[in-house]
């Protein structure tokens, strides 16, 4: 059974720092991995989608990498800002199951 | 504006009183899904639909029903709600098979069952 783990569960950093969020999964048979952002009381916003054949995706200050063989993905946030404060979730779409399996998230706080 | 909408956003009800949470998307997406989010458990899939009249169970389908009579709508039905169904519910959609496309989420429905 696919399990997705995110470490750390919470992170508090000063503005301007570069930071890395980690996501690991137990079964490498995935179609893709997606990173989401969730603001308090709101829905999920898709940040980056990495197909299983890809190694990384970039959008602005965000860069996500995927190492399928080792079951790991990282989300790199450059020059963090207070507006980046949110919970970040990763999810893998499991091969042959039609299911998206989520991690429990990393709660990020960026203080001025 | 392309979006997934859910109604109601907040609902407090009592045990056993049937309710429906509506979900609608305006992007002509084929795939739609329902999730619930609980502290410490993350998001778990309840039901999903690959197209009209095609639905299937997710990881936690007990106590829920869905229907997909039109492409844009995917309501979630709780025939006899119980307190353990108190949760934050999200509807999501994607243009095609979600293995190849990003999923778009609605704003969520916070349900409390007393």
Interface residues (C-beta under 8 A of the other chain):
Chain A: X31 X32 X34 X36 X41 X42 X43 X44 X45 X46 X49 X51 X89 X91 X93 X95 X98 X99 X100 X102 X103 X104 X105
Chain B: X4 X33 X35 X40 X41 X42 X43 X44 X45 X48 X50 X56 X58 X59 X90 X92 X97 X98 X99 X100 X101 X102 X103 X104 X105 X106 X107 X108
